[in-house]
Amino acid sequence: MATGAVVASSTTCLCCGRARGFIHTGPVYAVEELSHLRCPWCIADGSAAAKYDAHFIGDPVGDDVPLEVVMPVDAGTPGFSFWQDPRWFFHCGDGTAFMGAVGAAELAAFPDAREELRSEAGVWGWSAGAVESYLGALDKDSQPTGYLFKCRTCGRYMAYADSRSRSQTAAATAGSSRWRSRMGGPSSGDARRGCRRGCRGGGPGR
């Protein structure tokens, strides 16, 4: 609940038919419209994914892990709202824990994650000053926004940044190309999840 992906709600879950007091508000990739209609229990136990052929996380990034590791995380982890570039880190051979949206102020406590963002922005061809300005402009409530993850095995923090401006994230998005072929197509929209009749994704989720 701290990340905002799950909120208190009296909404009835479409999957189990129960109003359990909480509902997932993050993105879902499925043929049917499932926005705000899944309880976190049906996501966690995989029943929502199985019933609706639904997927919940974005492009896997970080460690190169087999699909046998990626798919259970994808099917049973509530995704979070994003601007337009959903990703999920994998580290030490498993999915990481999403810690929430962060801005420059919050990242000060996570130097490893900040350095990773600095390295990522550095490959965009910007000057050092422009990179630092970009990092300083990160805002957890606006854009660009940082998204913080923590490895559940070694405790390392990592992050990526996203905004509505595709030019700011194009280079980073290209880095996940190896996953596109492994997941069966482009990494965004319907084809990423193998939907054939128009998946409903998260869109700009903020």
Contacts in CASP RR format, 6 or more apart in sequence:
PFRMAT RR
TARGET T0000
AUTHOR 0000-0000-0000
METHOD contacts of the structure
MODEL  1
MATGAVVASSTTCLCCGRARGFIHTGPVYAVEELSHLRCPWCIADGSAAA
KYDAHFIGDPVGDDVPLEVVMPVDAGTPGFSFWQDPRWFFHCGDGTAFMG
AVGAAELAAFPDAREELRSEAGVWGWSAGAVESYLGALDKDSQPTGYLFK
CRTCGRYMAYADSRSRSQTAAATAGSSRWRSRMGGPSSGDARRGCRRGCR
GGGPGR
1 7 0 8 1.000
1 8 0 8 1.000
1 22 0 8 1.000
2 100 0 8 1.000
3 80 0 8 1.000
3 98 0 8 1.000
3 99 0 8 1.000
3 100 0 8 1.000
3 101 0 8 1.000
4 25 0 8 1.000
4 80 0 8 1.000
4 81 0 8 1.000
5 24 0 8 1.000
5 25 0 8 1.000
5 26 0 8 1.000
5 78 0 8 1.000
5 79 0 8 1.000
5 80 0 8 1.000
5 81 0 8 1.000
5 98 0 8 1.000
6 22 0 8 1.000
6 23 0 8 1.000
6 24 0 8 1.000
6 25 0 8 1.000
6 40 0 8 1.000
6 78 0 8 1.000
7 22 0 8 1.000
7 23 0 8 1.000
7 25 0 8 1.000
8 21 0 8 1.000
8 22 0 8 1.000
9 21 0 8 1.000
9 22 0 8 1.000
9 23 0 8 1.000
9 36 0 8 1.000
10 19 0 8 1.000
10 21 0 8 1.000
11 19 0 8 1.000
11 23 0 8 1.000
11 36 0 8 1.000
11 37 0 8 1.000
12 18 0 8 1.000
12 19 0 8 1.000
12 37 0 8 1.000
13 19 0 8 1.000
13 20 0 8 1.000
13 23 0 8 1.000
13 37 0 8 1.000
13 38 0 8 1.000
13 39 0 8 1.000
13 41 0 8 1.000
13 42 0 8 1.000
14 34 0 8 1.000
14 37 0 8 1.000
14 38 0 8 1.000
15 37 0 8 1.000
15 38 0 8 1.000
15 39 0 8 1.000
15 42 0 8 1.000
15 47 0 8 1.000
15 48 0 8 1.000
15 51 0 8 1.000
15 52 0 8 1.000
16 39 0 8 1.000
16 41 0 8 1.000
16 42 0 8 1.000
16 47 0 8 1.000
18 39 0 8 1.000
20 39 0 8 1.000
20 41 0 8 1.000
21 39 0 8 1.000
22 39 0 8 1.000
22 40 0 8 1.000
23 36 0 8 1.000
23 37 0 8 1.000
23 38 0 8 1.000
23 39 0 8 1.000
23 40 0 8 1.000
24 36 0 8 1.000
24 38 0 8 1.000
24 39 0 8 1.000
24 40 0 8 1.000
24 43 0 8 1.000
24 78 0 8 1.000
24 79 0 8 1.000
25 36 0 8 1.000
25 81 0 8 1.000
26 56 0 8 1.000
26 78 0 8 1.000
26 79 0 8 1.000
26 80 0 8 1.000
26 81 0 8 1.000
26 202 0 8 1.000
26 205 0 8 1.000
27 56 0 8 1.000
27 79 0 8 1.000
27 80 0 8 1.000
27 81 0 8 1.000
27 82 0 8 1.000
27 86 0 8 1.000
27 201 0 8 1.000
27 202 0 8 1.000
27 203 0 8 1.000
27 205 0 8 1.000
28 34 0 8 1.000
28 35 0 8 1.000
28 38 0 8 1.000
28 48 0 8 1.000
28 54 0 8 1.000
28 55 0 8 1.000
28 56 0 8 1.000
28 79 0 8 1.000
28 200 0 8 1.000
28 201 0 8 1.000
28 202 0 8 1.000
29 54 0 8 1.000
29 55 0 8 1.000
29 56 0 8 1.000
29 189 0 8 1.000
29 192 0 8 1.000
29 193 0 8 1.000
29 195 0 8 1.000
29 199 0 8 1.000
29 200 0 8 1.000
29 201 0 8 1.000
29 202 0 8 1.000
30 52 0 8 1.000
30 53 0 8 1.000
30 54 0 8 1.000
30 55 0 8 1.000
30 195 0 8 1.000
30 199 0 8 1.000
30 200 0 8 1.000
30 201 0 8 1.000
31 52 0 8 1.000
31 53 0 8 1.000
31 195 0 8 1.000
31 197 0 8 1.000
31 198 0 8 1.000
31 199 0 8 1.000
31 200 0 8 1.000
32 52 0 8 1.000
32 200 0 8 1.000
33 200 0 8 1.000
34 48 0 8 1.000
34 52 0 8 1.000
34 54 0 8 1.000
34 200 0 8 1.000
35 200 0 8 1.000
35 202 0 8 1.000
38 48 0 8 1.000
38 54 0 8 1.000
40 78 0 8 1.000
42 48 0 8 1.000
43 49 0 8 1.000
43 56 0 8 1.000
43 76 0 8 1.000
43 77 0 8 1.000
43 78 0 8 1.000
44 76 0 8 1.000
44 77 0 8 1.000
44 78 0 8 1.000
45 76 0 8 1.000
46 75 0 8 1.000
46 76 0 8 1.000
48 54 0 8 1.000
48 76 0 8 1.000
49 55 0 8 1.000
49 56 0 8 1.000
49 74 0 8 1.000
49 75 0 8 1.000
49 76 0 8 1.000
50 75 0 8 1.000
53 195 0 8 1.000
54 75 0 8 1.000
55 74 0 8 1.000
55 75 0 8 1.000
55 193 0 8 1.000
56 74 0 8 1.000
56 75 0 8 1.000
56 76 0 8 1.000
56 77 0 8 1.000
56 78 0 8 1.000
56 79 0 8 1.000
57 73 0 8 1.000
57 74 0 8 1.000
57 77 0 8 1.000
57 79 0 8 1.000
57 86 0 8 1.000
57 88 0 8 1.000
58 74 0 8 1.000
58 79 0 8 1.000
58 86 0 8 1.000
58 87 0 8 1.000
58 88 0 8 1.000
58 192 0 8 1.000
59 86 0 8 1.000
59 87 0 8 1.000
59 88 0 8 1.000
59 173 0 8 1.000
59 176 0 8 1.000
59 179 0 8 1.000
59 180 0 8 1.000
59 183 0 8 1.000
59 187 0 8 1.000
59 192 0 8 1.000
60 70 0 8 1.000
60 73 0 8 1.000
60 74 0 8 1.000
60 87 0 8 1.000
60 88 0 8 1.000
60 89 0 8 1.000
60 90 0 8 1.000
60 176 0 8 1.000
60 179 0 8 1.000
61 87 0 8 1.000
61 88 0 8 1.000
61 89 0 8 1.000
61 90 0 8 1.000
61 160 0 8 1.000
61 175 0 8 1.000
61 176 0 8 1.000
61 179 0 8 1.000
62 89 0 8 1.000
62 90 0 8 1.000
62 91 0 8 1.000
62 158 0 8 1.000
63 90 0 8 1.000
63 91 0 8 1.000
63 92 0 8 1.000
63 93 0 8 1.000
64 178 0 8 1.000
65 90 0 8 1.000
65 93 0 8 1.000
65 94 0 8 1.000
65 95 0 8 1.000
67 182 0 8 1.000
67 183 0 8 1.000
69 90 0 8 1.000
69 93 0 8 1.000
69 94 0 8 1.000
69 95 0 8 1.000
70 90 0 8 1.000
73 88 0 8 1.000
73 90 0 8 1.000
73 94 0 8 1.000
73 95 0 8 1.000
74 88 0 8 1.000
77 88 0 8 1.000
79 86 0 8 1.000
79 88 0 8 1.000
79 98 0 8 1.000
80 98 0 8 1.000
80 100 0 8 1.000
80 101 0 8 1.000
80 147 0 8 1.000
81 202 0 8 1.000
81 205 0 8 1.000
81 206 0 8 1.000
82 145 0 8 1.000
82 147 0 8 1.000
82 162 0 8 1.000
82 202 0 8 1.000
82 204 0 8 1.000
82 205 0 8 1.000
82 206 0 8 1.000
83 143 0 8 1.000
83 144 0 8 1.000
83 145 0 8 1.000
83 162 0 8 1.000
83 163 0 8 1.000
83 164 0 8 1.000
83 204 0 8 1.000
83 205 0 8 1.000
83 206 0 8 1.000
84 162 0 8 1.000
84 163 0 8 1.000
84 164 0 8 1.000
84 166 0 8 1.000
84 169 0 8 1.000
84 203 0 8 1.000
84 204 0 8 1.000
85 160 0 8 1.000
85 162 0 8 1.000
85 169 0 8 1.000
85 172 0 8 1.000
85 173 0 8 1.000
86 202 0 8 1.000
87 147 0 8 1.000
87 160 0 8 1.000
87 176 0 8 1.000
88 95 0 8 1.000
88 96 0 8 1.000
88 98 0 8 1.000
88 149 0 8 1.000
89 95 0 8 1.000
89 96 0 8 1.000
89 149 0 8 1.000
89 151 0 8 1.000
89 158 0 8 1.000
89 160 0 8 1.000
90 96 0 8 1.000
91 149 0 8 1.000
91 151 0 8 1.000
91 153 0 8 1.000
91 154 0 8 1.000
91 156 0 8 1.000
91 158 0 8 1.000
92 151 0 8 1.000
92 152 0 8 1.000
92 153 0 8 1.000
92 154 0 8 1.000
93 153 0 8 1.000
94 152 0 8 1.000
94 153 0 8 1.000
95 152 0 8 1.000
96 149 0 8 1.000
96 150 0 8 1.000
96 151 0 8 1.000
96 152 0 8 1.000
96 158 0 8 1.000
97 149 0 8 1.000
97 150 0 8 1.000
97 151 0 8 1.000
97 152 0 8 1.000
98 147 0 8 1.000
98 148 0 8 1.000
98 149 0 8 1.000
99 148 0 8 1.000
99 149 0 8 1.000
99 150 0 8 1.000
99 157 0 8 1.000
100 140 0 8 1.000
100 147 0 8 1.000
100 148 0 8 1.000
101 140 0 8 1.000
101 141 0 8 1.000
101 145 0 8 1.000
101 146 0 8 1.000
101 147 0 8 1.000
101 148 0 8 1.000
102 110 0 8 1.000
102 113 0 8 1.000
102 138 0 8 1.000
102 140 0 8 1.000
102 145 0 8 1.000
102 146 0 8 1.000
102 147 0 8 1.000
102 148 0 8 1.000
102 159 0 8 1.000
103 138 0 8 1.000
103 139 0 8 1.000
103 140 0 8 1.000
103 145 0 8 1.000
103 146 0 8 1.000
104 135 0 8 1.000
104 136 0 8 1.000
104 137 0 8 1.000
104 138 0 8 1.000
104 139 0 8 1.000
106 140 0 8 1.000
106 148 0 8 1.000
107 113 0 8 1.000
107 114 0 8 1.000
107 117 0 8 1.000
107 135 0 8 1.000
107 138 0 8 1.000
107 146 0 8 1.000
107 148 0 8 1.000
107 159 0 8 1.000
108 114 0 8 1.000
110 148 0 8 1.000
110 157 0 8 1.000
110 159 0 8 1.000
112 156 0 8 1.000
112 157 0 8 1.000
112 158 0 8 1.000
113 148 0 8 1.000
113 157 0 8 1.000
113 158 0 8 1.000
113 159 0 8 1.000
114 135 0 8 1.000
114 159 0 8 1.000
116 158 0 8 1.000
116 159 0 8 1.000
116 160 0 8 1.000
117 135 0 8 1.000
117 138 0 8 1.000
117 146 0 8 1.000
117 159 0 8 1.000
117 160 0 8 1.000
117 161 0 8 1.000
118 131 0 8 1.000
118 132 0 8 1.000
118 135 0 8 1.000
120 160 0 8 1.000
120 161 0 8 1.000
120 171 0 8 1.000
120 172 0 8 1.000
121 131 0 8 1.000
121 134 0 8 1.000
121 135 0 8 1.000
121 161 0 8 1.000
122 131 0 8 1.000
123 171 0 8 1.000
124 168 0 8 1.000
124 171 0 8 1.000
124 172 0 8 1.000
126 134 0 8 1.000
134 144 0 8 1.000
134 161 0 8 1.000
134 168 0 8 1.000
137 144 0 8 1.000
138 144 0 8 1.000
138 145 0 8 1.000
138 146 0 8 1.000
138 161 0 8 1.000
139 145 0 8 1.000
140 146 0 8 1.000
143 162 0 8 1.000
143 163 0 8 1.000
143 164 0 8 1.000
143 165 0 8 1.000
143 206 0 8 1.000
144 161 0 8 1.000
144 162 0 8 1.000
144 163 0 8 1.000
144 165 0 8 1.000
144 168 0 8 1.000
145 161 0 8 1.000
145 162 0 8 1.000
145 163 0 8 1.000
145 206 0 8 1.000
146 159 0 8 1.000
146 160 0 8 1.000
146 161 0 8 1.000
146 162 0 8 1.000
147 159 0 8 1.000
147 160 0 8 1.000
147 161 0 8 1.000
147 162 0 8 1.000
148 157 0 8 1.000
148 158 0 8 1.000
148 159 0 8 1.000
149 157 0 8 1.000
149 158 0 8 1.000
149 159 0 8 1.000
150 156 0 8 1.000
150 157 0 8 1.000
150 158 0 8 1.000
151 157 0 8 1.000
151 158 0 8 1.000
160 172 0 8 1.000
161 168 0 8 1.000
161 169 0 8 1.000
161 172 0 8 1.000
162 169 0 8 1.000
163 169 0 8 1.000
164 204 0 8 1.000
173 187 0 8 1.000
176 187 0 8 1.000
177 187 0 8 1.000
179 187 0 8 1.000
180 186 0 8 1.000
180 187 0 8 1.000
180 192 0 8 1.000
183 192 0 8 1.000
183 193 0 8 1.000
183 194 0 8 1.000
184 191 0 8 1.000
184 192 0 8 1.000
184 194 0 8 1.000
185 191 0 8 1.000
185 192 0 8 1.000
185 194 0 8 1.000
186 192 0 8 1.000
189 199 0 8 1.000
189 201 0 8 1.000
190 196 0 8 1.000
190 198 0 8 1.000
190 199 0 8 1.000
193 199 0 8 1.000
END
